[in-house]
Amino acid sequence: MFDRLISYLDSVRARDPAPRSRWEILLYPGVLALGFHRIAHWLFYARLYLLARFVNHLSRLLTAIDIHPGATIGRNLFIDHGFTVIGETAEIGNDVTIYQCVTLGGTNPTNGKGGKRHPTLEDNVIIGSGAQIIGPIVVGERARVGANAVVTDDVPAGATMVGLKARSTLVPAEQWLREFIPYGTPCDDPPCDDEGRPRRDCVEKLESELASLKAEMAEMKALLADRGAPMPDEAPLKSGTED
């Protein structure tokens, strides 16, 4: 059991560069919510429904993550940040990553019977922040669902689905020229490279803009001097690369 816990914490650390130790990961709301769910799920299938609900509500109070005790969850689920809802008949495979504010929601049965009404996420799926996965659909293995997408149809294995805008039709990524974005703030020119260092072209762009601002200020000062206006006292602008 201890080895499984260590393996799980290491799997979270592999997907999130923020934590400095395993102890820090233990305080993550997604990790705590998953631990509570394991207890609630056991109680649910032991038909101790009231106790299962109590554990579920306690978990939601502490973590802001609502996982129904009946949901089936595999190994190494990572819920980043939280504010996520997972319904009763949802099924989640192994090594799934869910970013914040995601709903695995269900359809409202017209016949009054429950049945399978929540989505199934297969292994190694990534769900972007704000995505809404609704109904008894299947998100295939290694599929990606972009931020703020609303998905009501099956997602093929290995596909990347993005919403062009809220509640719009979803299209495969190869038809939509944009990289998969797990968060809701896409950026055409990310300011850092893969190792977290500022990109040189971004720095050069900032330097160019700063030089343009300096030139405009010089022109304004010259115009004020010609008119005999007093010059304001101000600190000189410096670039980010100057000592």
LOPASE-713444 format. One record per residue (C-alpha): residue in one letter; x, y, z. Coordinates in steps of 0.1 Angstrom, whole numbers, plus 2048, in hexadecimal, padded with zeros to 3 digits. Example, Ala and Ser with C-alpha at 12.3 -4.5 7.8 and 13.67 -1.06 7.14 Angstrom:
BEGIN
a87B7D384E
s8897F5847
! end
This chain:
BEGIN
m800800800
f81C818809
d82D8107E8
r80D8177D5
l80A8397E7
i82E8427DE
s8288387BA
y80884D7B9
l81A86C7C7
d8368687AE
s81D866792
v80E88779D
r8318977A0
a83888B77C
r81A89F770
d81E8BE786
p8408D078A
a8348E67A7
p8388CF7C5
r85A8CD7D6
s8538AC7E9
r83B8907EC
w82F89E80D
e8238BD7FB
i80F8A87E2
l7FD8977FF
l7ED8B9806
y7DF8BD7E3
p7B98BE7E3
g7B78A57C6
v7CC88C7D9
l7B88917F9
a79788E7E5
l7A386E7D5
g7AC85F7F7
f78A868805
h7798597E6
r78B8377EB
i77A83580E
a758842801
h75982A7E4
w76080C7FB
l743817811
f72C81B7F3
y7317F87E6
a72D7EB80A
r70A7FB807
l712813823
y70583080E
l70084982A
l723845836
a730847813
r71D86780D
f72B87582E
v74F86F823
n74687E801
h73989E810
l7568A1828
s76E89D80A
r75B8B87F7
l75C8CF815
l7828CB818
t78D8CA7F4
a7718DA7DE
i7718BA7CA
d7518A67C7
i7568817BE
h73786C7C1
p73F84D7D7
g7328367BA
a74C8437A0
t76682A796
i78A838795
g7A982678A
r7CE82C794
n7E084D795
l7C486678F
f7D1889792
i7B88A5797
d7CB8C6795
h7BF8E27AC
g79B8D47AF
f7788E27AC
t76F8C3799
v74F8AE798
i74E889790
g72D87778D
e72185679B
t72584077C
a745850770
e762839768
i786845768
g7A383075D
n7C8831767
d7DF84F765
v7C486875D
t7CA88E762
i7AD8A6768
y7B38CB76C
q79E8E3780
c7788EA77C
v7708CA768
t74E8B9769
l749894761
g723899760
g706883759
t6E7884743
n6C4886753
p6B386474D
t69086973F
n68584674A
g68D84D76F
k6A883276F
g6CC83A777
g6E3823763
k70382E753
r6FF85474E
h722862754
p74186173E
t75D84773D
l78185373B
e79A83972F
d7BF837739
n7D6855735
v7BB86F72D
i7C1894733
i7A38AB739
g7AA8D0737
s79D8E9750
g7788F374E
a76F8D6737
q74C8C773A
i74A8A2731
i725899731
g71387872D
p71C85472A
i73785A710
v75A84C70D
v77A86070C
g7938496FC
e7B583F709
r7CF85C707
a7B58746FA
r7B7899703
v79A8B170A
g7A38D6708
a79A8F1721
n7758FB723
a76A8E170A
v7478D370D
v7478AE702
t72789B6FC
d7358816E3
d74F8666E5
v7748716E1
p7898586CD
a7A884A6DD
g7C68606D8
a7B187D6CB
t7B48A16D7
m7938B36D9
v78F8D96DE
g7728F16E0
l77490E6C8
k75F9216E1
a7489196FF
r72F8FE6F6
s73A8FC6D2
t73F8DE6BC
l75F8CC6C4
v7788C36A9
p7978AD6A7
a7B78C16AD
e7C58B868B
q7A88CC67D
w7AE8E9695
l7D08F8693
r7D78FC6B8
e7EB8E86D2
f7D98D76EE
i7D48EF70B
p7CA8E272D
y7C390473B
g7AA91F730
t7C3939725
p7D2930704
c7F19426F9
d7FF9436D6
d82294C6E2
p82B93C704
p844952716
c85A935722
d86A917712
d8658F371D
e87F8F7739
g86E916747
r88892F73A
p87C94F728
r87B94B703
r8959606F0
d87C96C6D6
c8649786F1
v88198B703
e88B99B6E2
k8679A56DC
l8659B56FE
e8869C76F8
s8799D46D7
e8599E16E7
l86D9F1703
a884A036E9
s865A0F6D7
l857A1D6F8
k878A2E6FF
a878A3F6DD
e854A4B6E2
m85DA59704
a87CA6B6F5
e865A7B6DB
m84CA866F5
k868A9570B
a876AA86ED
l853AB56E5
l84EAC0708
a870AD1709
d868AE46E9
r848AF16F9
g85BAFA719
a846AE372F
p856AD674F
m864AB374D
p857A99766
d870A8677C
e86EA61773
a884A43776
p894A37755
l885A18745
k89B9F9747
s8999D9734
g8969B7746
t8B89AD73B
e8CB9CB748
d8DD9C8769
! end
